[in-house]
Amino acid sequence: CFCFSRPTPVIRWIKEGGELPANRTFFENFKKTLKIIDVSEADSGNYKCIARNVLGSVHHVISVTVKAAPYWITAPRNLVLSPGEDGTLICRANGNPKPSISWLANGVPI
């Protein structure tokens, strides 16, 4: 967030509709740079940079999208069944973009 004016503006950051990530937010370069460590999908959203001095204020909105490789919410578990028994296989995954789930039996799509 670089804004030039006289007198020098005070910079402030907010996350629209929420709070800046607690204990993971740091400022650099006289608050012109917002740094978030250990980013998660919940950090996606609009961040607003506000520059203010005695003569007025200006702001800019930065949209942040966090992408994530697929990961298990509930990983499938092995089943040992006897003939005639019923079994349920559960597979839950998430990511951004949302992953598609495919089922195969002995390498052949079901």
Stockholm file with secondary structure:
# STOCKHOLM 1.0

chainA/1-110         CFCFSRPTPVIRWIKEGGELPANRTFFENFKKTLKIIDVSEADSGNYKCIARNVLGSVHHVISVTVKAAPYWITAPRNLVLSPGEDGTLICRANGNPKPSISWLANGVPI
#=GR chainA/1-110 SS CCCCCSSCCEEEEEETTBCCCTTTEEEETTTTEEEECSCCGGGCEEEEEEEEETTEEEEEEEEECCCEEEEEEECCCCCCCCTTCCCCCCCEEEEESCCCCCCEETTEEC
#=GC SS_cons         CCCCCSSCCEEEEEETTBCCCTTTEEEETTTTEEEECSCCGGGCEEEEEEEEETTEEEEEEEEECCCEEEEEEECCCCCCCCTTCCCCCCCEEEEESCCCCCCEETTEEC
//
